[in-house]
């Protein structure tokens, strides 16, 4: 994959300006970013795998364990915004390294202690430190490729969010059963340390941060725009809404899908354990396949609004429709197929969403804007499980409650997608940013090119 960043005059700046980026260098960093997300979600999900053992060992109630799980999200949004803002002074590469050190530090006490207060504190700190992770990973990965190839790279990076739980589930479950829940947390530490060593030597920002832009959108972006302007762009608002819908699916998949399969559909615990892996498997394929398809559309000259924006909306809309359909179908293969789609397609849409944001946000400001969007969509992780619980609790039977809850979720997703469809218009927003930059005296179009 060539990145087409040739510019003979670039060397006069004193920066390293490679004429062509080696394919191996690009994918080394992209794969490391994906593994960063694998570790992220493994750290996040280990509490669920160790849940029964933790409750028994600490003697805590279901409500107290629920508190431990929800504590992860208490400072998630605050971390997404505040840590992302540090990219104005520090490289995302270095921030990512510090974050993994913090994640690992929160695991160490859990290998030694059995205190409810310590577990609670570690979960709060972990949530704060994991808040900006996907945004920072995308910012680094996007710096290695031009706009037309960001969708594929985004898909590969975001595949780690599904690959993490898929890999961690059987391994950590066995470790916990064979040893203890403390061992489950300990097993994650050497993995993180090995990744840190690789990142120290191989992790770095790519040439797209300093060399010639590779698309009309990139060439026209000002160097910097006031955040009050960036954050109210229709495209940013549309993507924020779209990703909020997607994160509702993330939260429902983690918190309610296993219970829905057993209480709502009548599958055994063993069957449920196998079936719940299907959406994760489909998500990995969806991220990479749809990212590749979107990139192919861009290479063929299709505008970003359609190749990335409308594609993302279409996937999220199909996700919502799939959720509606599985509530009206009878038990069987077809129903499970739609269950898998309803908890997988959103993942591809969210990957493309970050590629759309990159089209309308100057490179120097992407990490911060990504962090703000993450903070907003994380609200779905707080409210979606809570609302589903209310609906299930108010229904005459659990099956009816789940059916109503997922039916309404799918309907809201479909309607929200139509709103996003109207708002997402990256090319128009870039033209508006150019006008704003001209009136505020900010460096205008072409400022990101080598000088």
VEXNU-605062 format. One line per 10 residues: number of its first residue (from 0); for each residue x, y, z of N, C-alpha, C. Coordinates in steps of 0.02 Angstrom, whole numbers, m for minus. Atoms other than C-alpha are relative to their C-alpha. Example, Ala and Ser with C-alpha at 12.3 -4.5 7.8 and 13.67 -1.06 7.14 Angstrom:
! VEXNU-605062
0 = 45,m59,0,615,m225,390,45,60,0 | m42,m59,m3,684,m53,357,m39,55,37
//
This chain:
! VEXNU-605062
0 = 43,m59,0,0,0,0,44,61,0 | m38,m63,3,80,163,m55,m43,55,31 | 38,m55,m29,33,319,39,5,63,m41 | m3,m56,47,80,436,m104,16,66,34 | m17,m61,m36,166,564,5,64,32,m28 | m60,m27,31,301,617,m118,0,76,3 | m9,m72,0,366,794,m95,74,15,7 | m72,m9,m2,547,830,m141,22,58,44 | m19,m59,m38,545,998,m52,m8,m8,75 | 17,8,m70,490,928,113,61,m2,45
10 = m58,7,m42,665,895,173,27,65,28 | m25,m64,m23,699,1081,193,m26,20,68 | 28,m16,m65,594,1085,351,40,m29,57 | m38,33,m53,716,975,446,m37,m59,29 | 39,57,m23,579,845,475,16,m60,m43 | m7,60,39,588,666,420,m61,m5,m44 | 56,m2,46,480,668,264,8,m55,m52 | m10,54,48,483,496,180,m43,9,m61 | 39,m6,62,431,501,m2,m52,m54,m4 | 48,55,0,348,333,17,6,m38,66
20 = 1,36,m64,297,241,174,m3,m74,m15 | m1,72,11,338,56,180,m64,m31,28 | 60,36,m21,188,m58,190,9,m32,68 | m13,34,m64,269,m152,334,m4,49,59 | 3,m50,m53,287,7,437,m72,20,16 | 70,m19,m10,105,55,411,m36,m53,40 | 39,53,m32,34,m113,461,28,m21,67 | m27,14,m67,153,m137,606,m33,44,52 | 31,m45,m47,83,17,691,m75,m13,5 | 72,13,m1,m97,m22,640,m16,m62,42
30 = 11,62,m39,m85,m199,711,14,12,74 | m13,m16,m70,m8,m131,871,m58,39,30 | 59,m37,m23,m155,m10,885,m59,m48,11 | 53,50,m9,m274,m157,862,12,m40,64 | m16,38,m60,m183,m256,998,m9,43,63 | 15,m47,m54,m196,m101,1108,m73,m5,20 | 72,6,m14,m385,m117,1091,m17,m70,27 | 10,67,m27,m375,m305,1124,13,1,75 | m17,m4,m72,m289,m270,1291,m52,42,36 | 51,m44,m29,m412,m129,1325,m63,m39,19
40 = 63,35,m12,m564,m241,1309,9,m63,43 | m13,56,m45,m482,m389,1396,1,24,73 | m1,m30,m67,m447,m278,1547,m71,18,23 | 68,m22,m16,m625,m215,1538,m46,m59,16 | 47,56,m6,m708,m386,1525,19,m51,54 | m21,51,m48,m607,m486,1653,m44,1,62 | 43,m4,m59,m720,m424,1793,m62,m44,m9 | 59,42,13,m868,m511,1710,17,m74,4 | m19,71,m2,m774,m675,1689,13,m23,72 | m16,18,m69,m720,m671,1871,m57,16,48
50 = 54,m24,m42,m888,m609,1934,m23,m47,55 | 25,48,m50,m950,m767,2020,51,m12,55 | m53,13,m49,m783,m800,2104,10,60,46 | m9,m61,m40,m768,m619,2162,m56,7,50 | 57,m6,m46,m943,m618,2236,6,m50,57 | m6,52,m52,m911,m780,2329,57,16,48 | m58,m13,m41,m739,m730,2391,m9,61,45 | 9,m62,m38,m786,m554,2447,m66,1,39 | 64,2,m35,m960,m602,2505,m44,60,m15 | 38,m59,19,m1042,m461,2408,m65,m20,m35
60 = 65,12,30,m1221,m449,2345,2,15,m74 | 6,m15,72,m1279,m436,2165,2,76,m11 | 1,m73,6,m1310,m250,2194,71,29,7 | m68,m24,m9,m1132,m225,2256,44,m17,m60 | m39,17,60,m1061,m318,2107,m21,45,m58 | 23,m47,51,m1169,m210,1994,34,68,8 | m35,m62,m13,m1089,m60,2078,72,m2,m26 | m68,8,26,m916,m127,2035,1,6,m75 | 3,m2,73,m967,m148,1854,m14,71,m25 | 19,m67,23,m1047,24,1839,55,51,16
70 = m52,m48,m19,m899,109,1926,49,13,m56 | m45,m8,57,m798,82,1768,m19,62,m41 | 23,m54,43,m905,213,1679,m6,67,36 | 10,m62,m37,m910,344,1818,44,58,m26 | m46,m52,24,m757,439,1754,23,m12,m72 | m18,17,68,m751,365,1579,m1,62,m45 | 7,m59,42,m814,524,1494,51,53,19 | m49,m50,m23,m703,636,1602,70,m17,m26 | m65,21,26,m551,534,1551,5,10,m74 | m1,m8,73,m599,537,1368,15,72,m20
80 = m10,m71,17,m603,728,1366,67,26,25 | m59,m31,m30,m464,775,1486,65,m30,m26 | m63,31,24,m333,649,1428,10,15,m74 | m7,m17,71,m370,681,1243,25,71,m9 | m22,m69,6,m342,866,1274,76,7,8 | m73,m2,m10,m162,826,1323,39,m7,m65 | m35,9,64,m122,789,1141,24,66,m29 | m26,m65,22,m94,977,1119,72,9,23 | m67,m7,m27,65,957,1222,42,m63,m8 | m36,64,3,110,773,1208,m24,m42,m59
90 = 17,44,56,113,647,1067,m49,m54,22 | 45,55,m16,m31,522,1064,37,m66,12 | m40,61,m9,102,387,1051,24,m7,72 | m23,2,m69,173,433,1221,m57,m5,50 | 58,4,m44,2,456,1300,m26,m71,3 | 22,70,2,m48,282,1244,44,m44,44 | m46,40,m41,107,210,1327,m15,11,74 | 15,m14,m70,66,297,1491,m66,m32,21 | 65,30,m16,m114,236,1483,7,m75,14 | m8,72,m11,m61,54,1468,36,m13,66
100 = m33,6,m66,55,78,1617,m51,8,56 | 52,m11,m51,m93,146,1717,m47,m60,3 | 44,59,1,m205,2,1660,32,m57,39 | m35,55,m32,m74,m122,1716,6,11,75 | m5,m16,m72,m52,m32,1882,m65,m15,37 | 64,14,m33,m238,m52,1918,m12,m75,8 | 7,72,m6,m221,m240,1894,39,m29,58 | m45,28,m51,m80,m265,2018,m33,m9,68 | 32,10,m66,m181,m234,2179,m51,m57,m1 | 51,52,4,m314,m356,2117,30,m70,m2
110 = m33,66,m4,m186,m496,2111,18,m17,72 | m23,9,m69,m153,m473,2297,m54,6,53 | 47,m18,m53,m305,m407,2390,m69,m28,m12 | 69,21,7,m483,m457,2423,m47,52,28 | 39,m54,m28,m550,m288,2477,m48,29,m52 | 50,m30,44,m711,m222,2400,19,71,m19 | m17,m69,13,m650,m43,2417,57,6,m50 | m57,m2,47,m487,m79,2325,m23,m18,m70 | 26,19,66,m577,m167,2183,m40,58,m31 | 40,m57,24,m698,m20,2169,45,56,m25
120 = m46,m54,18,m557,108,2165,37,m16,m65 | m37,20,61,m460,10,2033,m44,3,m61 | 46,m3,57,m614,m2,1922,m12,72,m21 | 11,m71,16,m642,186,1933,60,28,m37 | m61,m25,32,m461,225,1888,7,m30,m70 | m5,33,65,m464,97,1746,m48,32,m49 | 48,m32,45,m621,175,1673,23,68,m22 | m26,m66,17,m544,349,1679,56,m6,m52 | m58,7,44,m385,288,1593,m18,m32,m67 | 19,32,63,m478,188,1460,m46,45,m42
130 = 46,m44,35,m594,332,1412,23,22,m69 | m22,m26,65,m487,405,1270,32,m52,m46 | m42,50,34,m412,240,1209,m15,m7,m74 | 16,11,71,m506,213,1045,16,63,m41 | m15,m61,36,m488,396,996,75,9,m12 | m72,m6,8,m300,397,1025,27,m52,m49 | m22,52,47,m277,232,934,m17,19,m71 | 20,m21,67,m374,299,785,44,58,m24 | m41,m57,20,m273,461,785,68,m22,m24 | m66,26,20,m109,365,776,m6,m38,m66
140 = 8,40,60,m172,242,645,m16,43,m61 | 18,m44,57,m248,380,536,59,40,m24 | m58,m40,21,m81,471,535,44,m37,m49 | m41,40,45,m10,330,430,m29,m9,m69 | 32,13,65,m133,328,286,m39,61,m23 | 41,m54,26,m222,451,171,m74,m12,13 | 72,3,m16,m408,486,188,m34,m59,m32 | 36,52,36,m461,359,59,11,m70,29 | m15,66,m29,m384,216,160,m13,m2,75 | 12,m1,m73,m437,269,335,m54,m49,21
150 = 55,44,m19,m595,164,333,25,m70,15 | m27,67,m12,m499,0,317,41,m2,63 | m42,m3,m60,m373,51,449,m43,5,63 | 46,m7,m58,m514,105,566,m32,m67,17 | 31,65,m11,m597,m64,542,46,m50,34 | m48,47,m29,m440,m161,583,13,18,74 | m12,m21,m69,m406,m58,740,m59,m17,44 | 60,11,m41,m585,m70,802,m17,m74,7 | 11,72,m7,m586,m258,771,28,m26,66 | m28,20,m64,m481,m269,928,m50,2,57
160 = 50,m4,m53,m633,m220,1032,m43,m63,3 | 35,64,0,m716,m383,980,47,m59,11 | m49,54,m7,m559,m488,971,22,m8,72 | m21,3,m70,m513,m444,1151,m43,m47,42 | 42,46,m39,m665,m524,1236,m1,m71,m28 | 3,66,31,m665,m667,1110,60,m43,20 | m60,36,m21,m486,m715,1153,2,m10,76 | m6,1,m73,m497,m673,1337,m49,m49,33 | 52,40,m33,m658,m769,1374,23,m71,17 | m19,69,m18,m594,m949,1360,63,m4,42
170 = m64,3,m36,m418,m912,1424,m9,21,73 | 7,m25,m68,m465,m808,1575,m49,m43,41 | 47,44,m36,m612,m921,1619,36,m61,26 | m38,59,m21,m494,m1070,1624,48,18,57 | m48,m21,m51,m363,m975,1725,m35,11,67 | 38,m14,m62,m493,m917,1852,m25,m65,32 | 25,63,m26,m569,m1091,1868,55,m44,28 | m56,43,m21,m400,m1177,1883,39,28,59 | m40,m31,m52,m322,m1053,2003,m44,44,46 | 43,m45,m40,m418,m901,2069,m15,61,m42
180 = 16,m61,38,m495,m738,2013,59,48,1 | m60,m41,m1,m334,m653,2066,46,m18,m58 | m43,22,55,m242,m758,1937,m24,26,m67 | 27,m27,61,m359,m696,1802,26,70,m14 | m27,m67,8,m303,m517,1831,76,m2,m10 | m73,6,8,m121,m570,1848,19,m20,m71 | m16,24,67,m126,m657,1678,3,56,m51 | 1,m55,47,m158,m491,1592,62,44,4 | m57,m44,m10,m3,m406,1662,57,m14,m49 | m55,12,48,134,m494,1558,m20,16,m72
190 = 22,m17,68,29,m469,1401,8,75,m11 | m7,m73,6,23,m281,1432,73,21,m2 | m71,m17,m1,209,m275,1472,34,m16,m67 | m28,19,65,253,m367,1311,m21,51,m53 | 23,m50,48,146,m245,1212,37,66,9 | m36,m62,m14,231,m97,1298,70,0,m31 | m67,5,30,402,m158,1242,m4,10,m75 | 8,m7,73,343,m175,1062,m18,71,m19 | 21,m69,15,260,m4,1066,57,50,10 | m57,m44,m13,415,78,1139,47,4,m60
200 = m46,2,56,519,23,990,m33,14,m67 | 32,m4,66,390,25,850,m55,52,m6 | 56,m46,3,251,145,898,23,71,m15 | m16,m69,17,261,317,816,m54,29,m46 | 47,m33,45,156,444,722,24,m7,m71 | m17,9,70,149,425,534,11,65,m36 | m17,m60,39,198,547,396,m61,41,m21 | 59,m39,20,18,600,361,m11,60,46 | 6,m58,m45,36,720,508,41,59,m24 | m45,m54,19,171,820,421,9,7,m75
210 = m12,m3,72,169,782,235,m62,17,m38 | 53,m22,43,60,823,90,m64,m40,8 | 64,33,m7,m125,786,107,m15,m40,m62 | 12,46,55,m196,650,m3,m71,m2,m25 | 67,m4,26,m376,699,m33,m21,72,m2 | 25,m68,4,m475,853,m77,m20,26,69 | 21,m20,m67,m546,855,98,60,19,42 | m60,m14,m40,m374,846,180,35,64,m23 | m35,m59,26,m300,979,66,m35,64,20 | 38,m61,m15,m439,1101,108,m7,15,74
220 = 8,m12,m72,m437,1080,297,47,54,25 | m44,m49,m32,m371,1230,394,45,m36,51 | m44,31,m49,m230,1196,515,m33,m6,68 | 33,1,m66,m336,1239,668,m63,43,m3 | 64,m34,m2,m514,1294,701,m23,2,73 | 25,0,m69,m596,1349,866,m44,m61,14 | 39,60,m17,m670,1199,956,m74,13,2 | 72,m16,m2,m835,1288,979,m30,m5,m70 | 23,8,69,m846,1284,789,2,m73,m21 | m7,70,20,m783,1107,764,m55,m44,29
230 = 45,46,m34,m899,1028,891,m73,11,m18 | 69,m10,21,m1058,1104,817,m9,m9,m75 | 9,17,70,m1025,1051,639,m54,m54,m7 | 52,52,9,m1174,951,573,29,m70,m5 | m29,67,7,m1059,806,528,22,m27,68 | m21,22,m66,m985,798,703,m60,m19,43 | 61,15,m38,m1159,805,781,m31,m65,m25 | 29,61,28,m1222,671,661,39,m62,19 | m42,57,m20,m1075,557,700,m7,m14,75 | 9,9,m72,m1096,587,887,m65,m38,14
240 = 64,35,m8,m1278,532,873,6,m72,m22 | m7,67,27,m1233,382,767,39,m45,48 | m40,40,m45,m1099,322,887,m34,m10,67 | 40,10,m61,m1215,349,1036,m45,m61,m8 | 42,57,14,m1334,226,956,41,m65,1 | m43,59,1,m1191,106,927,23,m21,69 | m24,18,m67,m1129,115,1105,m56,m27,44 | 57,32,m34,m1303,74,1168,2,m75,m14 | m6,71,17,m1279,m91,1075,57,m33,37 | m57,27,m38,m1108,m115,1155,m21,m17,71
250 = 20,9,m70,m1182,m93,1329,m51,m56,8 | 52,52,m4,m1333,m204,1295,30,m69,m14 | m32,64,15,m1223,m341,1222,38,m26,60 | m39,21,m58,m1111,m343,1375,m45,m17,59 | 39,6,m62,m1245,m324,1508,m62,m44,m5 | 65,33,4,m1405,m403,1440,m5,m57,m50 | 6,53,51,m1371,m517,1291,3,m70,30 | 0,68,m29,m1320,m671,1395,m65,m16,37 | 62,11,m36,m1474,m650,1506,m59,m7,m48 | 53,5,50,m1586,m624,1354,m2,m70,m30
260 = m3,66,30,m1526,m788,1280,m27,m54,47 | 23,51,m48,m1563,m885,1440,m71,14,24 | 65,m16,m28,m1713,m795,1516,m52,16,m53 | 47,m21,52,m1791,m726,1357,m13,m53,m52 | 7,49,54,m1759,m865,1231,3,m72,25 | 2,67,m28,m1739,m1014,1347,59,m44,m13 | m60,40,11,m1564,m1071,1300,33,m16,67 | m36,18,m62,m1460,m1161,1431,60,46,8 | m59,m41,m14,m1312,m1077,1512,58,m18,m47 | m53,23,45,m1193,m1183,1408,m13,24,m71
270 = 17,m24,67,m1285,m1143,1246,9,75,m6 | m7,m72,0,m1291,m960,1291,73,21,m4 | m71,m16,1,m1104,m958,1322,30,m7,m69 | m25,9,68,m1074,m1021,1146,m32,51,m48 | 35,m45,45,m1206,m914,1060,22,72,8 | m18,m70,m12,m1148,m753,1141,65,19,m36 | m62,m15,36,m982,m769,1048,m13,18,m73 | 14,m13,71,m1068,m757,878,6,73,m19 | m7,m70,19,m1087,m567,877,72,25,m1 | m70,m21,m1,m904,m546,923,37,m24,m63
280 = m32,27,61,m850,m658,779,m22,40,m61 | 27,m39,56,m964,m566,657,28,71,1 | m26,m68,m6,m901,m398,723,70,6,m29 | m68,m2,27,m721,m439,680,m2,1,m76 | 6,1,73,m769,m483,502,m31,63,m27 | 34,m60,23,m885,m333,488,47,60,m1 | m47,m56,m3,m751,m210,542,47,0,m59 | m51,3,53,m623,m270,417,m32,1,m69 | 32,3,66,m741,m310,272,m29,67,m21 | 32,m63,18,m841,m149,277,51,57,m4
290 = m53,m50,7,m684,m46,306,34,m6,m68 | m30,11,66,m608,m124,151,m46,23,m56 | 47,m20,51,m766,m96,50,m4,76,m6 | 3,m73,0,m774,87,102,62,29,m32 | m62,m24,30,m592,112,55,0,m10,m75 | 4,12,72,m623,35,m116,m44,52,m33 | 43,m52,28,m765,157,m145,37,66,m5 | m38,m63,0,m651,302,m99,53,0,m55 | m51,6,52,m513,240,m215,m31,11,m69 | 35,m8,64,m641,238,m355,m30,69,m10
300 = 21,m69,9,m679,421,m327,m66,18,32 | 64,m15,m33,m839,409,m224,14,49,57 | m9,m51,m52,m857,561,m110,m5,m30,70 | m1,24,m69,m825,539,76,m68,m4,32 | 67,1,m30,m1005,580,118,m35,m66,m13 | 33,64,18,m1061,422,28,44,m60,19 | m44,58,m10,m908,308,41,10,m16,74 | m11,11,m72,m891,332,229,m62,19,40 | 57,m23,m40,m1036,435,299,m63,m40,m10 | 62,36,13,m1186,356,214,8,m75,11
310 = m15,71,m12,m1103,185,224,m9,m16,75 | 6,9,m72,m1090,203,414,m73,2,22 | 71,m6,m18,m1271,260,428,m38,m62,m22 | 35,59,25,m1329,115,320,12,m61,43 | m15,57,m44,m1241,m12,431,m37,6,66 | 35,m9,m63,m1315,63,589,m75,m9,m8 | 71,9,14,m1488,67,510,m16,m74,m6 | 9,73,7,m1471,m117,461,5,m34,68 | m6,26,m68,m1417,m151,641,m66,7,37 | 63,m12,m33,m1576,m72,707,m56,m44,m26
320 = 51,42,31,m1687,m165,584,9,m73,21 | m13,68,m22,m1602,m329,631,m24,m11,71 | 22,6,m70,m1640,m295,814,m76,m5,3 | 73,5,2,m1824,m267,773,m22,m69,m23 | 20,63,30,m1832,m425,668,9,m59,48 | m9,59,m42,m1759,m544,798,m52,m2,57 | 52,1,m52,m1895,m491,921,m66,m29,m25 | 64,25,27,m2034,m548,803,7,m69,m30 | m10,67,28,m1955,m708,738,m1,m53,55 | m1,55,m47,m1974,m876,822,71,m26,10
330 = m66,27,m15,m1828,m968,900,26,m43,m57 | m29,40,53,m1710,m1045,774,61,34,m31 | m60,m25,33,m1565,m1015,656,m9,71,m25 | 12,m67,28,m1643,m863,571,1,53,55 | 1,m49,m55,m1676,m776,736,71,13,26 | m68,m10,m25,m1497,m806,796,43,37,m50 | m37,m38,51,m1431,m740,630,m11,75,8 | 16,m71,m9,m1521,m575,660,26,25,68 | m30,m19,m64,m1463,m574,843,74,17,m11 | m71,m12,14,m1284,m588,781,10,66,m37
340 = m6,m62,39,m1310,m447,655,m17,61,43 | 21,m56,m42,m1398,m337,784,52,20,51 | m53,m17,m48,m1247,m344,898,69,m3,m33 | m64,1,35,m1113,m337,764,7,56,m51 | m5,m49,54,m1154,m217,621,18,69,26 | m15,m66,m28,m1143,m65,735,76,10,4 | m73,m5,m8,m957,m104,758,33,26,m64 | m25,m25,63,m921,m78,573,m18,73,m10 | 23,m70,7,m1023,83,577,42,47,43 | m40,m43,m45,m924,151,725,71,8,m27
350 = m66,m6,30,m759,114,637,m1,53,m55 | 6,m49,54,m816,212,484,m13,70,27 | 15,m65,m28,m877,351,597,63,40,17 | m63,m34,m15,m700,391,654,34,24,m65 | m28,m21,64,m646,398,472,m36,62,m26 | 39,m59,20,m786,524,438,23,61,41 | m24,m56,m42,m730,631,586,67,26,m25 | m65,m21,24,m554,632,516,m5,43,m62 | 10,m40,60,m624,708,356,m14,73,16 | 22,m68,m16,m687,863,447,37,32,58
360 = m37,m27,m57,m564,888,590,74,4,m18 | m71,m7,13,m387,957,567,41,m51,40 | m39,52,m34,m254,827,613,21,18,71 | m24,m19,m67,m189,926,762,m55,m1,52 | 56,m3,m47,m363,928,839,m41,m64,3 | 41,61,5,m424,753,801,m6,m36,67 | 3,38,m63,m378,670,966,m49,32,49 | 45,m34,m47,m472,802,1066,m73,m7,m21 | 68,8,25,m627,796,955,m23,m72,8 | 17,71,m11,m624,606,958,m19,m10,74
370 = 14,8,m71,m617,617,1148,m68,28,20 | 65,m30,m15,m768,732,1155,m57,m44,m25 | 51,45,27,m869,616,1043,m5,m63,42 | 1,59,m43,m818,466,1148,m35,14,66 | 32,m19,m63,m871,557,1306,m76,2,m8 | 72,m4,13,m1041,590,1228,m31,m69,m9 | 33,64,14,m1073,416,1162,5,m49,59 | m5,44,m59,m1016,335,1326,m62,5,43 | 63,m6,m37,m1181,399,1398,m46,m59,m16 | 40,59,18,m1260,254,1304,15,m59,45
380 = m19,54,m45,m1163,136,1417,m30,8,69 | 30,m13,m65,m1242,218,1569,m75,m13,m2 | 74,m1,0,m1424,233,1516,m32,m61,m34 | 32,55,36,m1458,89,1393,m13,m61,45 | 14,57,m44,m1435,m53,1520,m52,15,53 | 48,m20,m52,m1534,44,1650,m71,m1,m27 | 66,m2,30,m1681,74,1534,m25,m70,m17 | 19,69,15,m1680,m107,1477,m23,m36,64 | 19,30,m63,m1687,m161,1659,m69,21,22 | 67,m24,m18,m1839,m53,1690,m54,m33,m42
390 = 49,30,45,m1929,m121,1538,m11,m73,17 | 5,71,m17,m1891,m302,1583,m36,m9,67 | 30,6,m66,m1940,m275,1764,m74,17,0 | 70,m20,1,m2106,m194,1718,m44,m47,m41 | 39,44,43,m2159,m330,1595,m29,m59,40 | 32,57,m33,m2272,m476,1640,45,m61,2 | m49,54,2,m2138,m600,1587,66,27,m25 | m66,m22,23,m1952,m586,1555,3,1,m76 | m2,4,73,m1976,m639,1374,m34,61,m31 | 35,m59,26,m2103,m499,1345,41,63,11
400 = m40,m59,m15,m1989,m374,1429,59,8,m48 | m56,m4,47,m1839,m417,1322,m24,17,m70 | 27,m13,66,m1945,m416,1165,m17,74,m8 | 18,m71,4,m2014,m243,1203,62,45,3 | m60,m41,m7,m1846,m174,1257,41,3,m63 | m40,0,61,m1753,m229,1102,m39,28,m60 | 41,m29,54,m1898,m181,988,5,76,1 | m5,m72,m7,m1894,m3,1055,71,24,m16 | m69,m19,15,m1704,2,1045,12,1,m75 | m8,2,73,m1707,m51,862,m36,56,m34
410 = 39,m54,30,m1841,77,822,35,67,9 | m36,m62,m13,m1746,219,904,63,4,m43 | m60,1,43,m1589,166,810,m17,19,m71 | 19,m14,69,m1678,170,643,m17,74,m10 | 18,m71,4,m1751,343,676,62,44,7 | m61,m39,m10,m1585,409,741,45,0,m62 | m40,4,61,m1499,349,583,m25,48,m54 | 28,m47,49,m1617,452,475,21,71,16 | m23,m67,m21,m1570,607,576,74,8,m18 | m72,m3,16,m1384,568,556,11,7,m75
420 = m7,m2,73,m1408,543,370,m4,72,m26 | 9,m70,20,m1465,724,353,59,43,22 | m52,m43,m29,m1327,794,462,70,m12,m29 | m68,17,22,m1174,704,391,12,26,m71 | m16,m30,65,m1103,810,250,70,30,4 | m69,m23,m13,m913,821,267,26,53,m48 | m27,m49,48,m874,915,107,m27,70,13 | 30,m65,m15,m996,1055,150,29,29,64 | m27,m25,m64,m928,1066,327,72,24,m8 | m68,m22,11,m749,1080,265,0,70,m31
430 = 4,m66,30,m798,1228,156,m18,53,53 | 20,m46,m53,m879,1308,308,60,14,46 | m59,m10,m43,m721,1281,412,51,46,m33 | m46,m44,36,m618,1367,278,m22,73,8 | 25,m68,m8,m731,1520,289,12,25,71 | m10,m19,m70,m720,1520,479,74,16,12 | m71,m11,m9,m530,1506,473,21,67,m30 | m17,m63,32,m523,1654,354,m21,60,42 | 25,m56,m40,m626,1764,471,35,5,68 | m33,0,m65,m530,1713,629,75,9,m5
440 = m72,m8,9,m357,1729,554,40,m64,10 | m35,64,m7,m317,1544,577,32,m21,m66 | m30,24,62,m201,1460,451,m51,m37,m42 | 53,27,43,m309,1414,303,18,m61,m38 | m12,60,39,m315,1279,171,72,m4,m23 | m68,11,20,m150,1202,130,51,8,56 | m46,m10,m56,m78,1242,301,31,m64,23 | m26,65,m21,m55,1057,330,50,m27,m50 | m49,24,48,53,1040,175,71,20,23 | m68,m18,m18,242,1044,193,18,69,m27
450 = m17,m67,22,313,1218,184,76,7,m6
//
